[in-house]
Amino acid sequence: MAKKIFATLLAISLLATEIQTVFAKSTLELEAFDTVAGYTTVVEIEDALEYEDIEILVTKPNGSEIILETKSDEDGNAKAEIDGYHLKTAGTYEICARYTNLDEDYGQTDSFRVYEDSVSLNKSTLEADSVTKEATGYDPVELTIALKDKYGNPIKGHTMEVISSRNEDYITPYDSNTTDLQGKVTFYAYSNEVGVSIFTAYDTTSNIVLDTRAKIAFFDSSTTLDEIGGDNYYASVLLASSSGTVDHLEIEDLDTAAEVNDLLNFTVTAYDTSDEIVENYTGTVRFSSSDDNADLPDDYTFEADDQGTHTFSLNLRFTTSGTQTLIVTDIDNPDIEGEFEMEITSGGNGSSSTNDNSTIDSDEFTLDTPQEGTYSSNAIEFKGDAPYGYTIGVYEGENIVDTIETSSDNTFSKEIDLDNGNHSLYFILKDSNNNEIMETDPISITIDTEAPALDYIEISPEGDLEIEDTFEITIFTEPSLSQVGIILDDKIYELTESIEQAGAYTGMAVAPDTEGAYNIDILLVDNLANEMQYSKQAVINVLAKEVEPPAESAPSQVENVEAVNGDTKVTLTWDESTASIAGTKIQKYKIYYGPSTDLMLSTAETFDSSTTWYIPNLQNKVTYYFAITAIDSNGLESLSKSKTVTGTPEGTEPESTLGELHDSAGKEISVEDAETPSETPDSGPETAWILVFTLAFSQVYFKAKKVLVEKIHE
């Protein structure tokens, strides 16, 4: 008996301690580790309450926010990972936290830094302020380098150089040769020699060369652009070229011998009668061959950027052995042509491009990344193992996407930009003689860098809402998103996708407790963590509650509510309410409860006017909030709820001295019915004295607790 009494008192004492932990601002302190753009970091929390749900707010450098959820362990420690998808932007991120189930604001703010990733060869750029310039030797072209990582973050503090394809050009930094805070650096290029220069950017800090080039045509200053039709690139190419009209075409960079089915590269160049390259040639050429079954390139129209010469990569294949001729002809002028003769051999088996010197085992050529799947970045790293000296062609359909060279350590790696959409890629391994050694099966890759789009929203009921009214909101967008929510009055409400209608997400929200107009923001996050926050997508107008004086007075407010924790339940006790109308009495009580003061949406009603009741089927170690009203025999309910109390079900239920509830409510139980021993046990005092002591102690304790709770609420 004594053990039961002290177990009950211990549970009540723990409840009083928990009530004291509710503060206006959370006491949680946290920290996160610096990281690199696109890489995960960890948030750590110490000295938290045990087994409590915690909400972490992360604010990005651009002001957008994400919410993370975690839970403290038995030692009050908690961790949460911030996925690299959320950390693509370099800069300072702020974090703060609060308990999910307590009515409190976010606590102390901490911060961590995300540094830019390594230099991206194809995201970084080299741009010129003009594609033409007079070759005066003193009028410069402005060349600007923008150094970025694969997520577009500027990279500062790198030393750059600009290299020209011609020795006659002079290049100097405008101010400094080091990239600034925006990752930019500017150079001036001069030339007094007519011709076309190709400028390349070299990052000496990282020892890499950018993919982009700047092509400038320097023209004779004695000739004006007006004479050839204005300031355009085609005119500048014409001025830069000292060649005459096209006389013939030549097929170059092609060996005189090859094997059947070899994939071959070659170059076609336009020449004048003096064998000077005609850099302004823009004709269309067509190919033919003495091998009727040969695979030939499609018709091609030369562009100004070609400067009179164009390379056709892996676009030629002979299928018949013997002496074969490749012919190229200008479609508009058949007299402009060129041809090339070569010997085609069977290669030992008459159908394969591989030979004994080029054969490798299948496990010597492996692709580690990318794997099949969906990616949220256009820049995809292709990485794997292949013998040194070989090249890997990346193909989509009949088109070559890119070529990768192998390194001396028998590996290959290259970052390639792919457009949004679905891609089916396969890879061809070729030796140093350009023989095709192996072809892989295709892999499917989807690029999705776009955040989900919002279609429209619906709010029910329509029209104005009263303070703390519950309403339903439905958002129509893409199906199978990882997170859909609304932000209302600084609170986030999660929505759930409908089983019946894909792309429709529904949830309940509560109108703010102050009248006014409130914007609703929409938060959408897909499975690749592409997120989009749509601001001010709807407005709700919240009005004060219209309380009409009742024709009959309602019961008094319920007071002195107490909660005792049990196993998957919380037991509530309170003072008896009084009916205000003569001839009526309190018929029952109504209990409101939920996981927060804003979400006390569940209710339970007592069977009669008993002032003790328990709420079953609750989750252990989760805090619930309770408030009670009285209902009289006329059906009138108290105008306001009681003060809110909290309870947290525990794993092991303390045995209560309050007796059986529900079924015995309102029933008188005597000492004899309770089967009190007739004699005092040897181990303790008589039962009557124990009961007297318990009742006296309870009265003192509850009075002291009331004072404590009132001070906390003040």
C-alpha positions in Angstrom: 0.0 0.0 0.0 2.8 2.4 1.0 4.6 1.7 -2.3 1.5 2.5 -4.3 1.1 5.9 -2.5 4.6 6.9 -3.1 4.5 5.8 -6.8 1.5 8.1 -7.3 3.2 11.0 -5.5 6.3 10.5 -7.7 4.3 10.7 -10.9 2.6 13.9 -9.7 6.0 15.3 -8.8 7.4 14.6 -12.3 4.4 16.3 -13.8 5.1 19.4 -11.7 8.7 19.4 -12.9 7.7 19.1 -16.5 5.3 22.1 -16.2 8.1 24.3 -15.1 10.1 23.6 -18.3 7.7 25.5 -20.5 9.3 28.8 -21.5 8.5 31.6 -24.0 11.8 31.0 -25.9 13.4 27.5 -26.2 16.5 26.8 -24.2 17.9 24.4 -26.9 21.4 25.1 -28.1 22.8 23.5 -31.2 25.8 23.6 -33.5 26.6 22.5 -37.1 29.8 21.8 -38.9 31.1 23.8 -41.9 31.0 21.9 -45.2 31.4 22.2 -48.9 28.6 23.0 -51.4 26.6 19.9 -52.2 28.0 17.9 -49.2 26.0 16.8 -46.1 26.6 18.3 -42.7 25.4 17.4 -39.2 23.6 19.4 -36.5 24.2 18.4 -32.9 22.1 19.2 -29.8 23.1 18.5 -26.2 21.4 18.8 -22.8 17.9 18.6 -24.2 14.9 17.0 -22.5 14.8 13.2 -22.9 12.8 11.6 -25.7 11.5 14.9 -27.0 10.6 15.7 -30.6 12.7 18.6 -31.8 12.2 20.9 -34.8 15.3 22.6 -36.4 14.9 25.7 -38.6 17.6 26.2 -41.3 17.8 29.6 -43.0 19.8 29.7 -46.2 21.9 32.6 -47.4 19.1 33.7 -49.8 16.6 33.8 -46.9 14.7 30.6 -47.8 14.0 28.1 -45.0 13.8 24.4 -44.4 12.5 22.4 -41.4 14.3 19.3 -40.0 12.8 17.0 -37.4 14.7 14.8 -34.9 14.3 13.4 -31.4 16.5 13.5 -28.3 17.7 10.2 -26.8 17.9 9.1 -23.2 20.9 11.3 -22.5 19.3 14.4 -24.0 21.4 14.3 -27.2 20.0 14.7 -30.7 21.5 14.8 -34.2 20.1 15.7 -37.6 21.7 15.6 -41.1 21.2 18.4 -43.5 21.4 16.8 -46.9 23.8 18.1 -49.5 20.8 18.9 -51.8 19.9 21.7 -49.4 23.5 23.0 -49.3 24.3 23.9 -52.9 24.6 27.6 -52.3 27.9 28.8 -50.7 27.6 31.2 -47.8 26.5 31.4 -44.1 23.5 29.4 -42.9 21.7 30.1 -39.7 20.1 27.4 -37.5 17.9 27.4 -34.4 15.6 24.8 -32.7 12.6 24.3 -30.4 10.6 21.5 -28.9 7.9 20.4 -31.3 5.3 19.6 -28.6 5.9 22.7 -26.4 4.4 26.1 -26.9 7.6 28.0 -27.4 9.6 30.1 -29.9 12.9 29.1 -31.5 15.9 29.4 -29.3 19.4 30.7 -29.7 20.6 31.0 -33.3 23.9 29.5 -34.4 25.5 29.5 -37.9 27.8 27.4 -40.1 29.5 28.1 -43.4 29.2 26.3 -46.7 32.3 26.8 -48.9 32.3 26.7 -52.7 33.2 23.4 -54.4 36.1 22.9 -56.8 36.3 24.7 -60.1 33.8 23.5 -62.7 35.4 23.5 -66.2 32.1 24.0 -68.0 30.3 26.2 -65.5 33.2 28.7 -65.5 33.3 31.0 -68.5 35.6 33.2 -70.5 33.8 36.0 -72.3 34.8 38.8 -74.6 33.1 42.2 -74.8 33.4 42.1 -78.6 34.0 39.4 -81.3 35.8 41.9 -83.5 38.5 44.5 -83.0 40.8 46.6 -85.1 44.3 45.4 -85.2 45.8 48.7 -84.0 48.0 47.3 -81.2 46.4 49.7 -78.7 42.6 49.2 -78.8 42.0 46.3 -76.4 39.4 43.5 -76.2 38.1 43.0 -72.7 38.2 39.4 -71.6 36.3 38.5 -68.4 36.8 35.2 -66.6 34.0 34.0 -64.2 35.2 31.2 -62.1 32.4 29.0 -60.6 31.9 25.6 -59.1 29.3 23.1 -60.5 26.5 24.8 -58.5 27.3 28.2 -59.9 29.0 29.5 -56.7 31.7 32.1 -57.5 35.3 31.1 -56.5 37.5 33.9 -55.3 41.3 34.1 -54.8 42.4 32.0 -57.7 45.3 33.2 -60.0 44.4 33.2 -63.7 46.2 33.5 -67.0 44.9 34.1 -70.5 46.7 32.4 -73.4 46.3 33.3 -77.1 46.6 31.0 -80.0 48.9 33.5 -81.7 52.2 34.8 -80.5 51.5 38.3 -82.0 48.9 39.1 -79.4 49.6 40.9 -76.1 47.6 40.2 -72.9 47.7 42.0 -69.6 45.5 42.0 -66.5 43.2 45.0 -66.1 43.8 45.3 -62.4 44.8 42.0 -60.9 45.1 38.4 -62.1 43.3 37.0 -59.1 39.5 36.4 -59.0 37.5 38.8 -56.8 34.6 38.1 -54.5 32.3 37.4 -57.5 34.9 35.0 -58.9 35.7 37.3 -61.7 38.9 38.7 -63.2 39.4 40.9 -66.3 42.2 40.9 -68.9 42.9 43.2 -71.9 44.1 41.6 -75.2 45.8 43.7 -77.9 47.0 42.8 -81.4 48.4 44.6 -84.5 48.2 41.5 -86.6 45.2 40.8 -88.8 43.7 37.4 -88.1 41.6 35.3 -85.7 42.8 34.7 -82.2 41.4 32.0 -79.8 41.9 32.9 -76.1 42.1 30.2 -73.4 41.7 30.7 -69.6 44.2 28.8 -67.4 43.6 28.5 -63.6 47.1 28.3 -62.2 45.8 27.7 -58.7 44.0 24.5 -59.6 46.2 23.8 -62.7 43.2 23.4 -65.0 42.1 24.9 -68.3 38.5 26.1 -68.7 36.4 24.5 -71.5 35.1 27.8 -72.9 37.2 29.8 -75.4 36.9 33.4 -76.7 37.4 33.8 -80.5 38.3 37.3 -81.7 38.7 38.5 -85.3 41.3 41.3 -85.6 40.8 43.2 -88.8 42.8 45.7 -90.8 42.2 49.2 -89.4 42.3 50.7 -93.0 39.1 48.8 -93.8 35.8 49.8 -92.3 33.0 47.4 -91.3 30.5 49.6 -93.1 31.9 48.5 -96.4 30.9 44.9 -95.8 27.6 45.4 -94.0 28.1 46.6 -90.4 29.6 45.3 -87.2 28.8 41.6 -87.2 30.8 38.5 -86.7 30.6 37.3 -90.3 31.9 40.6 -91.6 34.8 40.5 -89.1 35.7 37.0 -90.3 35.7 38.2 -93.9 38.0 41.1 -93.0 40.3 38.9 -91.0 40.8 36.5 -93.9 43.4 37.3 -96.6 42.3 34.3 -98.7 40.5 34.3 -102.0 37.5 32.3 -103.2 37.1 28.6 -102.6 38.9 26.5 -105.2 38.8 23.0 -103.7 38.1 20.9 -100.6 40.6 18.6 -99.0 40.1 15.6 -96.7 42.7 15.6 -94.0 43.7 13.9 -90.7 42.8 10.4 -92.1 45.2 7.5 -92.4 45.7 5.8 -95.8 44.9 2.4 -94.3 42.1 1.2 -92.0 40.2 -2.0 -91.2 36.7 -2.9 -91.9 34.2 -1.4 -89.4 36.7 1.0 -88.0 35.1 4.2 -86.7 37.2 7.0 -88.2 37.7 10.7 -87.7 38.7 13.1 -90.4 38.7 16.8 -91.3 37.5 18.7 -94.3 39.1 22.1 -95.1 38.3 24.7 -97.8 41.3 26.1 -99.8 41.7 28.8 -102.5 44.1 28.5 -105.5 47.0 29.5 -103.3 46.3 26.7 -100.8 45.3 29.3 -98.2 42.4 28.3 -95.9 39.2 30.2 -96.9 38.1 31.1 -93.4 34.7 32.6 -94.5 33.6 29.5 -96.4 29.9 28.7 -95.5 29.0 26.2 -98.2 27.2 22.9 -97.7 29.0 19.6 -98.4 27.9 16.1 -99.2 29.8 12.8 -98.9 30.0 9.8 -101.2 32.2 6.7 -101.4 33.2 3.8 -103.7 32.0 1.5 -100.9 28.2 1.5 -101.4 27.7 0.1 -97.9 29.9 2.6 -96.1 28.6 4.7 -93.2 29.1 8.4 -94.1 28.4 11.7 -92.4 25.2 13.6 -93.2 25.3 16.8 -95.2 27.0 19.6 -93.3 26.9 23.4 -93.7 30.0 25.2 -92.6 29.5 28.0 -90.1 31.5 31.1 -89.6 32.9 29.7 -86.3 34.4 26.8 -88.3 36.9 29.3 -90.0 36.9 27.1 -93.1 37.7 23.8 -91.5 35.5 21.2 -89.7 36.3 17.8 -88.1 33.9 14.9 -88.4 34.3 12.6 -85.3 33.5 8.9 -85.6 31.3 9.5 -88.6 33.0 7.3 -91.2 33.0 3.5 -91.4 33.9 1.2 -94.4 32.4 -2.2 -94.6 34.1 -3.6 -97.7 37.8 -4.4 -97.9 40.0 -3.2 -100.8 40.9 0.2 -102.2 38.1 2.7 -101.3 37.7 6.4 -102.1 35.9 9.0 -99.9 34.6 12.0 -101.9 33.3 15.4 -100.5 31.5 17.8 -102.8 30.0 21.3 -102.4 26.3 20.8 -103.1 25.8 24.2 -104.8 29.0 24.0 -106.9 30.0 20.4 -107.8 33.4 21.7 -109.2 34.4 22.4 -105.6 35.3 18.9 -104.3 38.0 16.7 -102.8 38.7 13.0 -102.5 40.8 10.7 -100.4 41.9 7.1 -101.3 42.7 4.4 -98.7 43.2 0.7 -98.3 40.7 -1.2 -96.2 41.6 -4.6 -94.8 39.5 -7.2 -93.2 41.4 -7.2 -89.9 41.7 -11.0 -89.7 38.0 -11.8 -89.4 36.4 -9.4 -91.9 33.9 -7.9 -89.4 35.5 -6.6 -86.3 37.5 -3.5 -85.6 39.4 -5.1 -82.7 42.8 -6.8 -83.1 45.0 -8.9 -80.9 47.0 -5.8 -79.7 43.8 -4.0 -78.7 41.9 -6.7 -76.9 41.2 -6.2 -73.2 39.2 -8.0 -70.6 35.7 -6.7 -69.9 36.6 -6.0 -66.2 39.3 -3.6 -67.3 36.7 -1.2 -68.5 34.2 -0.2 -65.8 31.9 2.7 -65.2 31.6 3.7 -61.5 29.5 6.8 -61.9 26.9 7.8 -62.9 24.5 5.0 -61.9 21.0 4.8 -63.5 18.6 7.1 -61.8 17.5 10.7 -61.5 19.9 13.6 -60.7 19.2 17.2 -59.6 22.3 18.7 -61.3 23.0 19.2 -65.0 26.7 18.6 -64.3 27.3 14.8 -64.1 30.6 13.2 -63.3 31.5 10.2 -65.5 34.2 8.2 -63.7 35.6 4.7 -63.9 38.5 2.4 -64.9 40.0 1.9 -68.4 43.6 1.2 -69.7 45.9 4.2 -70.2 46.0 5.6 -73.7 42.4 4.7 -74.5 39.5 7.0 -75.1 35.9 6.7 -74.1 33.2 8.0 -76.4 29.9 8.9 -74.6 27.0 8.5 -77.1 23.2 9.1 -77.1 21.6 7.5 -80.0 23.8 8.2 -83.0 25.2 11.4 -81.6 28.4 11.7 -79.6 28.0 13.6 -76.4 31.6 13.9 -75.4 35.0 12.1 -75.4 37.0 11.2 -72.2 40.7 10.5 -72.1 42.1 7.9 -69.7 44.8 8.8 -67.2 48.2 7.2 -66.5 46.7 5.5 -63.4 44.2 3.6 -65.7 41.2 5.7 -64.6 39.1 8.3 -66.3 37.0 11.1 -65.0 35.1 14.0 -66.6 32.2 16.3 -65.7 29.7 16.5 -68.5 26.7 18.8 -68.7 23.4 17.1 -69.7 20.1 18.9 -70.4 17.0 18.4 -68.3 15.1 15.3 -69.4 15.6 11.6 -70.0 18.9 10.3 -71.5 19.9 6.8 -72.7 23.7 6.8 -72.8 26.2 4.2 -73.9 30.0 4.1 -74.1 32.5 3.0 -76.7 36.1 2.3 -75.7 38.7 2.9 -78.4 42.4 2.3 -78.5 45.2 4.7 -79.6 44.5 3.8 -83.3 40.9 4.7 -82.9 39.8 1.1 -83.1 36.5 0.3 -81.4 37.3 -2.2 -78.6 34.2 -2.5 -76.5 30.6 -1.0 -76.4 28.6 -1.0 -73.2 24.9 -1.5 -72.6 22.9 1.8 -72.4 22.1 3.4 -69.0 19.1 5.6 -68.3 19.7 8.9 -66.6 17.1 11.6 -65.9 18.1 15.2 -65.2 15.6 17.2 -63.1 16.9 20.5 -61.8 13.5 22.2 -61.8 11.5 22.7 -58.5 8.0 21.4 -58.6 5.3 23.7 -60.0 2.2 24.8 -58.1 -1.1 24.4 -60.1 -3.8 25.8 -57.7 -5.1 25.6 -54.2 -8.5 25.2 -52.5 -9.6 26.3 -49.1 -12.7 24.9 -47.3 -14.8 26.5 -46.0 -14.6 29.5 -48.3 -14.9 33.0 -47.1 -13.9 34.6 -43.8 -12.8 32.5 -40.8 -13.2 33.2 -37.1 -10.3 33.1 -34.6 -8.9 29.6 -34.1 -11.3 28.1 -36.7 -10.1 24.9 -38.3 -10.1 24.8 -42.1 -9.1 22.4 -44.8 -6.6 23.3 -47.5 -5.8 21.3 -50.7 -2.8 21.9 -53.0 -2.7 20.6 -56.5 0.8 20.1 -57.9 3.1 17.2 -59.1 2.5 13.7 -57.6 4.8 11.9 -55.2 6.5 14.9 -53.7 8.6 14.3 -50.6 7.1 17.3 -48.8 4.2 19.6 -49.2 3.2 22.2 -46.7 1.8 25.6 -46.0 3.3 28.4 -43.9 0.6 30.4 -42.0 1.4 32.9 -39.2 5.0 31.5 -38.9 3.6 27.9 -38.4 4.2 25.1 -40.9 1.3 22.6 -41.6 2.3 19.4 -43.4 -0.1 18.1 -46.1 -0.6 14.5 -47.2 -1.1 13.3 -50.8 -4.6 11.9 -51.6 -4.8 8.2 -52.3 -7.7 8.8 -54.7 -6.1 11.7 -56.7 -2.4 11.9 -57.4 -0.9 15.3 -57.1 -3.6 16.5 -54.6 -2.3 17.2 -51.1 -4.7 17.9 -48.2 -4.4 18.9 -44.6 -6.0 20.8 -41.7 -4.9 24.1 -40.4 -6.0 26.5 -37.6 -6.7 30.2 -38.1 -4.5 32.5 -36.0 -5.7 33.7 -32.6 -5.6 37.4 -33.6 -8.0 38.9 -36.2 -6.5 40.2 -39.5 -5.5 39.3 -43.0 -2.9 36.5 -43.3 -0.9 35.3 -46.3 -0.5 31.6 -47.0 2.9 30.5 -48.4 3.3 27.1 -50.2 6.3 24.9 -49.7 7.0 22.1 -52.3 10.0 19.7 -52.2 10.5 16.9 -54.6 12.3 13.6 -54.1 15.6 15.2 -55.3 15.2 18.0 -52.7 14.5 20.6 -55.4 12.4 22.9 -53.3 10.3 26.0 -54.1 8.5 28.3 -51.8 5.6 30.2 -53.4 4.9 33.3 -51.3 1.5 34.9 -50.8 -0.5 32.3 -52.8 -3.7 32.8 -50.8 -5.1 35.1 -48.1 -7.4 34.3 -45.3 -9.4 36.9 -43.4 -9.7 36.1 -39.7 -12.5 37.8 -37.7 -13.1 37.9 -34.0 -15.5 35.3 -32.7 -19.1 36.5 -32.5 -20.3 35.4 -29.0 -24.0 36.0 -28.6 -25.2 36.2 -25.0 -27.0 32.8 -24.3 -30.6 32.9 -23.5 -29.7 30.9 -20.5 -26.6 31.1 -18.4 -23.9 28.4 -19.1 -22.2 26.4 -16.4 -19.2 27.9 -14.6 -15.6 27.4 -15.9 -13.9 24.2 -14.9 -11.0 24.8 -12.4 -8.1 23.1 -10.8 -7.5 20.5 -13.5 -4.8 18.0 -12.6 -3.1 15.3 -14.8 -1.5 12.0 -13.7 0.5 10.0 -16.3 -0.1 6.4 -16.9 0.9 3.7 -19.4 -0.5 4.9 -22.8 -3.0 7.1 -20.9 -3.4 10.2 -18.8 -5.8 10.5 -15.9 -7.5 13.9 -15.3 -9.1 15.3 -12.1 -10.8 18.6 -11.5 -13.1 20.6 -9.2 -16.9 20.2 -9.7 -18.5 22.9 -11.9 -21.8 24.5 -11.0 -24.9 25.0 -13.1 -26.1 28.6 -13.3 -29.9 27.9 -13.9 -32.1 26.8 -11.1 -33.4 23.3 -11.5 -30.5 22.2 -13.7 -27.4 20.3 -12.8 -24.1 19.3 -14.4 -24.7 16.4 -16.6 -21.2 15.6 -17.9 -17.8 17.1 -18.9 -16.1 17.5 -22.2 -12.4 17.0 -22.6 -10.4 18.7 -25.4 -6.9 17.3 -26.1 -4.2 17.2 -28.7 -0.4 17.4 -29.3 -0.3 21.2 -28.9 -2.5 24.0 -27.7 -3.2 24.9 -31.3 -4.3 21.3 -32.2 -6.5 20.2 -29.3 -8.9 18.8 -31.9 -9.8 15.5 -30.2 -12.6 15.3 -27.7 -14.0 12.9 -25.1 -17.2 13.2 -23.0 -17.6 11.7 -19.5 -20.5 9.3 -18.8 -21.8 11.5 -16.0 -20.8 14.3 -13.6 -17.8 12.5 -12.2 -14.7 14.7 -11.9 -12.2 12.0 -12.7 -11.6 10.6 -16.2 -8.7 9.1 -18.2 -7.9 9.4 -21.9 -6.7 6.0 -23.2 -4.7 4.9 -26.3 -2.1 7.6 -26.1 1.5 7.3 -27.2 4.1 7.0 -24.5 6.7 9.8 -24.0 4.6 12.2 -26.1 3.3 15.3 -24.4 -0.4 16.0 -24.8 -2.4 19.2 -23.9 -5.8 19.0 -22.1 -8.6 21.5 -21.3 -12.1 20.7 -20.0 -15.7 22.3 -20.1 -18.9 21.4 -18.2 -22.2 20.6 -19.9 -25.5 21.0 -17.9 -28.7 19.1 -18.2 -30.0 21.7 -20.8 -27.0 21.0 -23.0 -25.3 24.3 -22.3 -21.5 24.2 -22.3 -19.1 26.4 -20.4 -18.3 29.6 -22.4 -14.6 29.0 -22.0 -12.3 26.0 -21.4 -10.4 25.4 -18.3 -6.7 26.3 -18.1 -4.6 24.0 -20.2 -2.6 21.3 -18.5 -0.1 18.8 -20.0 0.5 15.1 -19.5 3.1 12.7 -20.9 2.2 9.0 -20.8 5.0 6.8 -19.3 6.1 3.3 -20.3 5.4 2.0 -16.8 2.0 3.0 -15.3 2.0 4.0 -11.6 -0.7 2.3 -9.7 -3.3 4.8 -8.8 -5.1 5.2 -5.4 -8.0 6.9 -7.1 -9.8 3.6 -7.6 -11.4 2.3 -10.8 -12.7 4.9 -13.2 -15.4 5.1 -15.9 -17.3 1.9 -14.9 -17.4 2.9 -11.2 -18.0 6.6 -11.8 -20.6 7.9 -9.4 -20.7 4.6 -7.4 -20.2 4.7 -3.6 -17.4 2.2 -2.5 -17.2 1.3 1.2 -14.2 0.1 3.1 -15.8 -3.3 3.3 -16.4 -3.4 -0.5 -12.7 -2.6 -1.0 -11.8 -5.7 1.2 -9.8 -3.8 3.7 -7.9 -6.2 6.0 -9.7 -6.6 9.4 -6.4 -6.7 11.2 -3.4 -4.5 11.0 -0.5 -6.1 9.1 2.7 -6.7 11.0 4.6 -4.7 8.4 2.8 -1.3 8.9 0.1 0.9 10.5 -3.6 0.3 10.3 -5.2 1.0 6.9 -7.3 3.8 8.4 -4.2 5.7 9.5 -2.7 5.2 6.0 -5.8 6.6 4.4 -5.9 9.6 6.7 -2.2 10.3 6.1 -2.7 10.1 2.3 -5.7 12.4 2.2 -3.9 15.0 4.4 -0.8 14.9 2.4 -2.7 15.2 -0.9 -4.6 18.3 0.3 -1.3 20.0 1.2 0.4 18.9 -2.0 -2.3 20.0 -4.4 -2.7 23.4 -2.7 1.1 24.0 -3.1 1.0 22.8 -6.7 -1.8 25.3 -7.5 0.3 28.2 -6.3 3.3 26.9 -8.4 1.2 26.5 -11.6 -0.3 30.0 -11.1 3.2 31.5 -10.8 4.4 29.7 -13.9 1.4 31.0 -16.0 2.0 34.5 -14.7 
